[in-house]
């Protein structure tokens, strides 16, 4: 895994409760459970341990685990280095810029609506991170809805997305996002979508659209958002190369 120079924040919806507030609440719960364990019973001690593990896995995934997973996924795509890649919901650029480092003669395009599902989310932050990572010359970002992409058919060799599509509340909207990803994908192109929920329906839709190689797999403990009950999966389709280890 290459060293990261950019600042990629923390994942989570902080529009209502800011990140520091969520951390404070979690810390208070852990401390409170520990106190109760000493006073009441060992059951509260187990609860304290459980909360501590939840916090550990969440922070690990958002600050390290997802980066390691995507390094494996991107390496497994076998990129030549001249591809045009689209990142659906690029946020602060964690996946977009990791891909751009692998495209010295290519282009990495990120799109987002920049809502508060990451701390300090915004196009200017992504472009600043691109400068810090030394890939600004091959990166561009656009503000748009991933269910209505402003690109012609067959525009990209690779389409990726990281923990984004599940944020679309309506099933029809999530299907539209998958449809758009396939629409802008060139023949023989490759797609990789990492998400928490609905990944089985993504696979079904991709196969219905003719991508018979569509499949999914669990990314393991490094991408647990608190525990195995919130595991992440990668959905892949297209191309001829298998993905490397996550």
C-alpha positions in Angstrom: 0.0 0.0 0.0 1.5 3.3 -1.1 1.8 6.2 1.4 -1.1 8.6 1.3 -0.4 12.3 1.4 -4.0 13.6 1.2 -6.6 14.1 4.0 -9.5 11.8 3.5 -11.6 12.5 6.6 -13.9 10.0 8.2 -16.9 8.2 6.7 -20.3 8.8 8.1 -23.4 11.1 7.9 -22.4 14.1 10.0 -25.1 16.5 8.7 -27.0 16.1 11.9 -24.4 15.0 14.5 -20.8 16.1 13.7 -18.0 13.7 13.8 -16.7 15.0 17.1 -20.1 14.6 18.6 -20.4 11.0 17.5 -17.0 10.2 18.9 -17.9 11.8 22.2 -21.1 9.8 22.4 -19.3 6.6 21.7 -16.6 7.4 24.2 -19.2 8.2 26.9 -21.0 5.0 26.2 -17.8 3.0 26.6 -16.8 4.8 29.8 -20.3 4.5 31.2 -20.5 0.8 30.5 -17.1 0.3 32.2 -18.3 2.1 35.3 -21.5 0.1 35.4 -19.5 -3.1 34.9 -17.7 -2.4 38.2 -20.9 -1.5 40.0 -23.6 -3.8 38.6 -22.4 -6.9 36.8 -20.1 -8.4 34.3 -22.7 -8.1 31.5 -22.1 -4.4 31.3 -18.4 -5.2 31.0 -19.1 -7.3 28.0 -21.2 -4.4 26.6 -18.2 -2.1 27.1 -15.9 -4.5 25.3 -18.4 -4.8 22.5 -18.7 -1.0 22.1 -14.9 -0.6 22.1 -14.6 -3.3 19.4 -17.3 -1.5 17.4 -15.4 1.7 17.6 -12.1 0.1 16.7 -13.5 -1.6 13.6 -15.3 1.5 12.4 -12.2 3.7 12.7 -9.9 1.1 11.3 -12.2 0.7 8.2 -12.5 4.4 7.5 -8.9 5.2 8.1 -7.0 2.2 6.9 -9.1 -0.9 5.9 -10.9 0.5 2.9 -7.6 1.9 1.5 -6.0 -1.6 1.7 -9.0 -3.2 0.2 -9.1 -0.8 -2.7 -5.4 -1.2 -3.3 -6.0 -4.9 -3.9 -9.1 -4.2 -6.1 -7.3 -1.7 -8.3 -4.2 -3.8 -8.6 -6.4 -6.7 -9.6 -7.9 -4.7 -12.5 -4.5 -5.0 -14.3 -4.6 -1.4 -15.5 -2.3 -0.6 -18.4 -2.0 3.0 -17.3 -3.7 4.8 -20.2 -7.4 4.1 -19.2 -10.1 6.6 -18.6 -11.7 5.8 -15.2 -14.9 7.2 -13.6 -15.4 7.2 -9.8 -19.1 7.4 -8.8 -19.4 9.4 -5.6 -15.7 10.2 -5.3 -15.9 12.2 -2.1 -12.5 13.5 -1.0 -10.8 11.2 -3.5 -9.7 8.2 -1.6 -10.4 5.8 -4.5 -10.2 8.3 -7.3 -6.6 9.4 -6.5 -5.4 5.8 -5.8 -6.6 5.0 -9.3 -5.0 8.1 -10.7 -1.6 7.0 -9.4 -2.0 4.0 -11.6 -2.9 6.0 -14.7 0.2 8.0 -15.7 -1.1 8.3 -19.3 -4.8 8.1 -18.5 -7.5 10.2 -16.8 -9.5 9.8 -13.6 -12.8 11.5 -13.4 -14.8 11.8 -10.1 -18.4 12.8 -9.7 -20.3 13.6 -6.5 -23.2 15.7 -5.1 -20.9 16.6 -2.1 -23.4 15.9 0.6 -22.3 15.4 4.2 -21.5 11.7 4.1 -17.8 12.5 4.8 -16.2 15.1 7.0 -15.3 18.2 5.0 -16.6 16.9 1.7 -16.2 19.2 -1.3 -14.7 19.4 -4.8 -12.0 21.8 -3.6 -10.9 19.3 -1.0 -10.6 16.6 -3.6 -8.6 18.7 -6.0 -6.3 19.8 -3.1 -5.8 16.1 -2.3 -5.0 15.5 -5.9 -2.2 18.1 -5.7 -0.8 16.5 -2.5 -0.8 13.1 -4.2 0.9 14.5 -7.2 -1.8 13.5 -9.7 -3.7 16.8 -10.3 -2.8 16.8 -14.0 -4.8 13.6 -14.6 -7.8 14.2 -12.4 -11.0 16.1 -12.9 -14.2 16.4 -10.8 -17.8 17.2 -11.6 -20.9 17.9 -9.5 -23.6 15.7 -10.7 -26.1 13.0 -9.7 -24.8 9.4 -10.4 -28.3 8.4 -11.5 -28.1 11.0 -14.4 -24.5 11.1 -15.6 -23.5 13.9 -18.0 -21.3 11.7 -20.1 -21.9 10.0 -23.5 -22.4 6.3 -23.8 -19.2 4.2 -23.7 -17.0 7.0 -22.3 -14.9 5.1 -19.8 -12.7 1.9 -19.6 -13.3 1.5 -15.9 -16.1 2.5 -13.5 -15.7 2.3 -9.7 -17.7 3.3 -6.7 -17.0 3.1 -3.0 -19.7 3.0 -0.3 -22.0 5.4 -2.3 -24.9 3.7 -4.1 -26.5 2.4 -0.9 -27.1 6.0 0.2 -29.7 6.3 -2.5 -32.9 5.6 -0.6 -35.1 4.3 -3.5 -34.5 1.0 -5.1 -35.3 2.6 -8.5 -32.6 5.2 -7.9 -30.0 2.5 -7.0 -30.9 0.6 -10.2 -30.6 3.9 -12.2 -27.1 4.3 -10.8 -26.1 0.8 -11.9 -27.7 1.4 -15.3 -25.7 4.6 -15.7 -22.5 2.9 -14.8 -23.1 0.3 -17.5 -24.2 2.9 -20.0 -20.9 4.8 -19.8 -18.7 1.7 -19.7 -16.9 0.8 -22.9 -17.1 -2.7 -24.4 -14.7 -4.9 -22.5 -14.5 -2.4 -19.7 -14.4 -3.2 -16.0 -16.5 -2.3 -13.1 -15.9 -2.5 -9.3 -18.4 -1.4 -6.7 -17.8 -1.7 -3.0 -20.8 -1.2 -0.7 -22.5 -2.3 2.5 -26.0 -3.1 1.3 -27.9 -4.2 -1.7 -24.9 -5.8 -3.4 -26.9 -8.9 -4.4 -29.3 -6.7 -6.3 -26.4 -4.9 -8.0 -25.2 -8.3 -9.3 -28.7 -9.3 -10.5 -29.1 -6.0 -12.4 -25.6 -6.2 -14.0 -26.4 -9.7 -15.3 -29.8 -8.5 -16.6 -27.9 -5.8 -18.5 -25.7 -8.4 -20.1 -22.6 -8.4 -17.9 -22.7 -12.2 -17.2 -19.4 -12.1 -15.3 -20.9 -10.0 -12.5 -20.1 -11.4 -9.1 -19.5 -10.3 -5.5 -17.3 -11.3 -2.6 -16.9 -10.3 1.1 -13.9 -8.0 1.8 -13.4 -9.5 5.2 -12.7 -8.0 8.6 -10.7 -5.0 7.4 -13.9 -3.5 6.0 -16.2 -4.2 8.9 -18.1 -1.0 9.8 -18.2 -2.0 13.5 -18.5 -5.8 13.2 -19.2 -8.8 10.8 -22.9 -7.7 10.8 -21.8 -4.6 8.8 -19.5 -6.3 6.3 -18.5 -4.8 3.0 -18.6 -6.5 -0.4 -17.1 -5.8 -3.8 -19.2 -6.3 -6.9 -17.2 -6.8 -10.1 -18.2 -7.2 -13.7 -16.6 -7.0 -17.2 -13.1 -7.5 -18.4 -11.2 -10.8 -18.3 -8.8 -10.4 -15.4 -9.8 -11.7 -11.9 -9.4 -9.2 -9.0 -6.4 -9.6 -6.7 -6.7 -10.2 -3.0 -8.4 -7.5 -1.0 
